[in-house]
Amino acid sequence: MSQVGASLEQLDALAAEFRRQSGAAAALRSAMTGRLGETDWVGASAQGFRDRWTSDYDPMLRRLEQDLGELGTFVAQKRDQLDQAGNR
């Protein structure tokens, strides 16, 4: 039979860190999008850069933000399940 267990306090900290880093990814995306929007830059290179930001980097950062948040939720749920199993 396999064993299952973990430090509940460490899982709390891990879940919180995933959530914190999700917020950091959101802040980074917002800051960079804002700065790019405020920058006076015209021409083909500027448009190409903005297009790439919009099509590639912004979606990647959104996905990172989402994934980190989901991982935080997953860890918190597993922590709760372990806690409940230990209290039976």
C-alpha positions as CSV (number, residue, x, y, z in Angstrom):
1,M,0.0,0.0,0.0
2,S,1.4,3.4,-0.9
3,Q,1.6,6.2,1.6
4,V,0.3,9.8,1.2
5,G,1.2,12.8,3.3
6,A,2.6,16.3,3.4
7,S,3.2,19.2,5.7
8,L,-0.1,21.1,5.7
9,E,1.8,24.3,6.5
10,Q,4.1,23.9,3.6
11,L,1.2,23.2,1.3
12,D,-0.4,26.4,2.5
13,A,2.7,28.3,1.8
14,L,3.1,26.7,-1.7
15,A,-0.5,27.5,-2.6
16,A,-0.1,31.1,-1.4
17,E,3.2,31.4,-3.5
18,F,1.5,30.2,-6.6
19,R,-1.3,32.7,-6.1
20,R,1.2,35.5,-5.4
21,Q,3.2,34.7,-8.5
22,S,-0.1,34.7,-10.5
23,G,-0.6,38.2,-9.4
24,A,2.9,39.1,-10.3
25,A,2.4,37.8,-13.8
26,A,-0.8,39.9,-14.1
27,A,1.1,43.0,-12.8
28,L,3.9,42.4,-15.3
29,R,1.5,42.0,-18.2
30,S,-0.4,45.1,-17.2
31,A,2.7,47.2,-16.7
32,M,4.3,46.2,-20.0
33,T,1.1,46.7,-21.9
34,G,0.6,50.1,-20.4
35,R,4.2,51.1,-21.0
36,L,4.0,49.9,-24.6
37,G,0.7,51.9,-25.1
38,E,2.4,55.1,-23.7
39,T,5.5,54.8,-25.9
40,D,5.7,57.1,-28.9
41,W,7.0,54.8,-31.5
42,V,5.8,54.6,-35.1
43,G,6.9,52.7,-38.2
44,A,7.0,49.1,-39.4
45,S,9.2,47.9,-36.6
46,A,7.0,49.5,-34.0
47,Q,3.9,47.9,-35.5
48,G,5.6,44.6,-35.8
49,F,6.6,44.7,-32.2
50,R,3.1,45.7,-31.0
51,D,1.6,43.0,-33.1
52,R,4.0,40.4,-31.6
53,W,3.2,41.6,-28.1
54,T,-0.5,41.3,-28.8
55,S,-0.4,38.0,-30.6
56,D,2.4,36.2,-28.6
57,Y,3.5,37.7,-25.3
58,D,0.4,39.1,-23.9
59,P,-1.5,35.7,-24.3
60,M,1.5,33.9,-22.8
61,L,1.5,36.0,-19.7
62,R,-2.2,35.7,-19.4
63,R,-1.9,31.9,-19.6
64,L,0.9,32.0,-17.0
65,E,-1.2,34.0,-14.7
66,Q,-4.1,31.6,-15.1
67,D,-2.0,28.5,-14.8
68,L,-0.3,29.7,-11.6
69,G,-3.7,30.6,-10.1
70,E,-5.0,27.1,-11.0
71,L,-2.0,25.4,-9.5
72,G,-2.5,27.4,-6.3
73,T,-6.1,26.2,-6.2
74,F,-5.1,22.6,-6.9
75,V,-2.5,22.6,-4.1
76,A,-5.0,24.1,-1.7
77,Q,-7.5,21.5,-2.5
78,K,-5.0,18.7,-2.0
79,R,-4.0,20.2,1.3
80,D,-7.6,20.3,2.4
81,Q,-8.1,16.7,1.3
82,L,-5.1,15.6,3.3
83,D,-6.3,17.5,6.3
84,Q,-9.7,15.9,6.1
85,A,-8.2,12.4,5.6
86,G,-6.0,12.9,8.7
87,N,-9.0,14.0,10.8
88,R,-11.1,10.9,10.2
